[in-house]
Amino acid sequence: MAGIYIHIPFCRKKCHYCNFYTVISHKYRNQFISKLLQEIESRHHYLNNQTVNTIYFGGGTPSILEPSEINALINKIKSHFTVIENAEITLEANPDDLSIDYLKKLKNETPINRFSVGIQSFFDDDLTYLNRSHHSKQARLAIENAIYLGYNNMTIDLIYGIPTLTNEKWMKNLDIFFEYGLPHLSSYALTVEPKTNLEVLINKKKIASTEEDQIVRHFEILIEEIDKQGYIHYEISNFAKEGYYSKHNSIYWLGGHYLGLGPSAHSFNGLTRQWNVKNMKQYCEAKSTDTMMLEKEILSVDQQYNEYIMTSLRTTWGCDTEHIMNVFGMEFQIGFEEGIIPFIQQNKVRKTGNNYQLTGAGKLFADGIAGALFRGC
Ligand code: SF4
């Protein structure tokens, strides 16, 4: 089981908090699509003939693409990889793109069967704080248009911890999500990443800074409310009704293999991890796919183990010591079992048989707990 990720870096404007590789200019648009088609063809060995279960258009803003461009990319993938019938094919979309006309074209011309819509908030002052390109009416309309056209496999992103987002507004955002009956939610704390506009503006005191207490309270509200509505908290930032887990992201979390295409995209095939140049010009002007690639590393056993701890601990499936024993050996298993004891005593981790999962309290400390268990750092 493997996945293919395609990074479409175009955006209309840069959101203040965003640290993804994006470009505003469309100067390289046509060259970029040709280059992607070329990259699909030349990297077809990377997944070692594994069946492809998921295709994910992420960004950036993939909904900037014409349905014909999306279809050309999917067809190219299908002609060079074995893609299962009914593969999950996700398009990340900005609400301002999801007009009825665009959705109808997607439905008629492409096999896209899942949307991930960057709503972030249903309130205009939050969207202004984040510097999003859409407004709250477009957020609702996008969801309603997609539902109207029968797209019921849809997830939205909501951000909490925005200084303009009170507890009441956060509850309202969640209520709106529940009212639409959507099967999946991804929800993240607003994080001030280095070198983002958000960091600059906060440092210059031009906008309010995030507050840790507010982030924690919003996370508590989120897990309380989502549980009441019967969603499964299957990854630290992801919630779904039974049968609607993101198959693509589950590949990342369960250590599966994936090929990343486009500038800045990462790939992993169990033994190597590689990533493409974070530069549209260099990507489009590369003479071969080897020069598109920025770096390739062969993962050490410690790195493979750390990756397993980091990803598995964030999920409902948890960390399995039998897996650690079988894949990494006894020394790793003993190290894990010793390292996890303090977190069990602090009620941050629960043990069931061979399996270790974060408790509700532990979910707030996922990165710190994983870090404490890492080897070779
Ligand atoms: S739309 Fe998404 S990728 Fe583009 S700038 Fe905003 S957060 Fe970043």
Residues whose N, C-alpha, C, O or C-beta is under 5 A from the ligand:
A	BS01	SF4	C11 K13 K14 C15 C18 F20 T22 G59 G60
